Amino acid sequence: MGKRYDQLQPDQIAFIGEQHLFFTATAAPGARVNLSPKGMDSLRILSPNRILWLNLTGSGNETAAHLQLDPRMTLMWCSFTTRPLILRTYGTARAVHHGDPDWATLASELPDQPGARQIVDMTIDLVQSSCGFAVPFMDFRDERPVLKTWAEGKGPDGLRAYWDEKNRQTIDGLPTGIEANL
C-alpha cells in the first residue's frame, strides 16, 4: 500500500540522489499529457518541498508551455535495483527562462550543462511512495554523450536557431515562452 507525505523524507532524498533517471508529467487544458524521461545530472533538491531541474534542449518543449497554462507537475522515480520503490512528487512548477531575473541564481544551484533551455522550479505539496514490486531489474551502464556533444557542436547561436525552429510551440500549437531567449 502506498504511503503519503507532505514533504520529502531523508531516506527519499537519498533514494532520489541514487537514481540516474526520472520522469516528468504535465498537462495543459485541452492539450496532450506530456510524459518525459530525464537524466544527465540535471536535478537538485533545494529543500524537502522544493526541486529544481534543468530542462535541456530537445525536439519538443511541452513542459514549458504546459506550466504557463497549468502549473501542476508530477515527478517520478523508480528503482531498477535491489530496493523496490516508486516515488512520486506532486506539486506546482514554473519554467524559468534565460532572460528571467532569477535565472542566474537558480542556475548556480545546477550543473553547467550545454543546451540548458529552462530551469523548472517545483514546489512539492504531496509525496507518494509505492512498492515497485513489478518494476524489472535493470543495470545502469553510462550516460549517453549524444545530447551534450550535439549541444556543444551547435554552440549558443546554433541552439538559439534550433529553439526558434523547433521549440517555440508544442505539438498542440501552444506557445512555450522561449521567445525571450532569442
C-alpha angles and dihedrals in degrees: 000000000000122000128216130215134179091225141010114286122221093254090050091051089052090048092052090050090057095053124097094194138042134172130227127204130191137157134193122204110280093000132108118273110254121217118177137177116227134189141135099108091292103139134081131181109219095180138342088277102036133067131176124197132180114237104213124203114279141156092276136032102201098139096060093051095044093051091055090059102031119010096202115124138172125199121194135191126183130190117239092179134067101306109069108218141140115197126189131184119200125194147097128298144180133210113236114204129205092258095051117109095241097047095101094048094049094041089057088065093056135062117266103254124176112242096030102168105171140350115231113213111197129190111202121219099167136025120193128188126193135178105264091202092146096049109109125237112257133171124228111230105174145308115279110247094202101095094045092048091046093050093046089050092052094051123198096300093046091049092051090051090049091049089050092051102036111016107048095088137028124236085267093052097254117148114250099202093237091125088091088068096055 
